[in-house]
Amino acid sequence: MATSTLLQYSIILLVLAAAVELNAAKRHHHHRGKDGGVCRPSGFLHGKSGNCDRAHDSECCADGKKYRRFACSPPVHAGGTRAHMTVNSFAKGGDGGGPSECDGRYHSDSEKVVALSTGWYAGGSRCGKHVVVHANGRSVKAKVVDECDSLNGCDDEHDFQPPCPNDIVDASPAVWKALGIPDSVGYQSITWTEA
């Protein structure tokens, strides 16, 4: 009996150790960039706090904290690109900061619009184009109106929020609603395709 219990504890410890290793590997995983190479951070940005709108659980910069910067995003796949969706208000006075980069306008929370991480935004080449976001067994078409800046942040222009991770589709509340996901969730695994 004691040997059996010891064996069970040993197995549990091995499983826990494997889980810790897997979690560490996930934290250090680098997405491949558009050239097929590994998408590594392009350096770090030193945080500066300021007047940050915490709506939609927005992360605000902390003084002196180091934030990773990316000039690339994972490659786009025709069958669907894995990403993470965050919620953003593109409305005047919303947590998105200034007007959208693509058209210089604000967009109401009832419009289905998104911002893409810097690599996917591709210097504005996706501006005005539509993407289809897939999650929760549903799909919704949304217009690309802005960049979720993966290089810059922690300043007034970026509402004192840190740079976006390199795999973000920052979506309006209307996109979340169309997918049947409460925007209070704040962070959702998705896939997206070009429309």
C-alpha positions in Angstrom: 0.0 0.0 0.0 2.8 2.4 0.9 4.6 1.6 -2.4 1.4 2.3 -4.3 0.9 5.6 -2.6 4.5 6.6 -3.2 4.1 5.6 -6.9 0.9 7.8 -7.2 2.7 10.8 -5.6 5.7 10.3 -8.0 3.3 10.3 -11.0 1.6 13.4 -9.8 4.9 15.2 -9.3 6.0 14.2 -12.8 2.7 15.4 -14.3 3.1 18.7 -12.4 6.7 19.1 -13.6 5.6 18.5 -17.2 2.8 21.1 -16.8 5.3 23.7 -15.5 7.7 22.9 -18.4 4.9 23.3 -20.9 3.8 26.6 -19.4 7.3 27.9 -19.5 7.6 26.8 -23.1 4.4 28.7 -24.0 5.7 31.9 -22.4 8.9 31.7 -24.4 7.2 30.6 -27.7 8.1 32.9 -30.6 5.7 33.2 -33.5 7.1 33.0 -37.0 7.2 36.2 -38.9 6.0 36.9 -42.4 9.3 35.9 -43.9 9.0 32.4 -42.2 11.7 33.4 -39.6 11.0 33.5 -35.9 9.2 36.6 -34.8 11.3 37.8 -31.9 10.8 40.9 -29.9 12.2 44.0 -31.5 13.4 45.3 -28.2 11.8 46.7 -25.1 9.9 49.8 -24.2 10.3 51.3 -20.7 7.0 52.1 -19.2 5.7 55.5 -18.3 2.4 55.8 -16.4 -0.1 58.5 -17.2 -3.8 59.2 -17.6 -5.0 55.7 -18.8 -8.6 54.7 -19.5 -9.2 51.4 -17.7 -12.4 50.7 -19.7 -12.6 47.1 -21.0 -9.9 46.1 -18.5 -7.3 47.9 -20.4 -3.8 47.4 -19.1 -2.1 50.6 -18.2 1.7 51.2 -18.3 3.7 51.2 -15.0 6.7 53.4 -14.5 9.9 51.6 -15.3 8.3 48.3 -16.3 9.8 46.7 -19.5 7.3 45.9 -22.3 8.1 43.8 -25.3 7.9 45.4 -28.8 7.2 43.5 -32.0 7.6 44.6 -35.7 6.2 41.3 -36.9 3.1 39.0 -36.4 2.6 35.3 -37.0 2.1 34.4 -40.7 -1.4 34.7 -42.1 -2.9 31.4 -43.2 -5.7 31.2 -45.8 -7.5 28.6 -43.7 -7.5 30.8 -40.6 -4.9 32.6 -38.6 -4.9 32.0 -34.8 -5.0 35.1 -32.7 -6.3 36.6 -29.5 -9.2 39.1 -29.6 -9.3 42.0 -27.2 -12.1 44.6 -26.8 -11.6 48.2 -27.8 -13.9 51.2 -28.1 -13.1 53.2 -31.3 -15.6 55.9 -30.2 -14.6 59.4 -29.3 -13.7 59.4 -25.7 -13.4 55.5 -25.7 -10.4 53.5 -24.5 -8.9 53.4 -28.0 -7.4 56.9 -27.7 -7.5 59.0 -30.9 -9.3 58.5 -34.2 -8.6 55.4 -36.3 -5.4 55.5 -38.3 -7.0 54.3 -41.5 -9.6 56.9 -42.0 -8.9 59.5 -39.3 -12.4 58.9 -37.9 -14.0 57.6 -34.7 -16.3 54.6 -35.0 -19.3 53.9 -32.7 -19.4 50.8 -30.5 -22.2 49.5 -32.8 -19.9 49.3 -35.8 -18.1 46.1 -36.5 -14.5 47.3 -36.8 -11.1 46.0 -35.7 -7.5 47.0 -35.3 -4.7 44.5 -36.1 -1.3 44.0 -34.5 1.5 45.9 -36.3 2.7 42.9 -38.4 -0.8 42.1 -39.7 -1.6 45.8 -40.2 1.3 45.7 -42.6 1.9 49.5 -42.8 -1.8 50.1 -43.5 -2.1 47.7 -46.5 -5.2 46.1 -44.8 -6.9 49.5 -44.1 -10.5 49.5 -45.3 -10.4 45.7 -46.0 -12.6 43.2 -44.2 -11.6 40.3 -42.1 -13.8 37.5 -40.8 -13.4 36.7 -37.1 -14.3 33.1 -36.1 -15.1 32.2 -32.4 -17.7 30.5 -30.3 -19.1 28.6 -33.4 -19.9 31.9 -35.1 -18.3 34.2 -37.7 -18.5 38.0 -38.2 -17.2 40.2 -40.9 -15.4 43.4 -39.6 -13.6 46.3 -41.2 -9.9 47.0 -40.5 -9.8 50.7 -39.4 -6.7 50.8 -37.2 -3.4 49.4 -36.0 -3.0 47.8 -32.6 0.6 49.2 -32.2 3.0 46.4 -31.2 6.0 48.8 -31.3 4.9 51.9 -29.4 2.9 52.7 -26.3 3.1 54.2 -22.8 2.4 57.7 -24.1 -0.6 60.0 -24.6 -1.1 58.9 -28.2 -1.5 55.3 -27.0 -3.6 56.2 -23.9 -0.6 55.2 -21.7 -1.3 51.5 -22.6 1.7 49.2 -23.4 2.4 48.0 -26.9 0.0 45.3 -28.2 1.2 41.7 -28.4 1.9 40.6 -31.9 -1.2 38.4 -32.3 -4.1 40.7 -31.5 -7.3 41.5 -33.2 -8.6 44.4 -31.2 -12.4 44.4 -31.8 -15.3 46.7 -31.2 -18.1 45.7 -28.8 -20.3 45.0 -31.8 -17.9 42.3 -33.0 -18.0 40.6 -29.6 -21.8 40.9 -29.5 -22.1 39.3 -33.0 -19.9 36.4 -31.8 -22.2 35.9 -28.8 -19.3 36.6 -26.4 -19.8 39.2 -23.6 -17.1 41.9 -24.0 -16.5 41.6 -20.3 -14.5 38.4 -21.1 -11.9 40.8 -22.5 -9.5 38.3 -24.1 -10.6 35.5 -26.4 -8.8 32.9 -28.6 -10.0 33.2 -32.2 -9.1 32.6 -35.8 -9.5 35.2 -38.5 -9.4 35.1 -42.3 -9.3 37.8 -45.0 -12.8 38.4 -46.5 
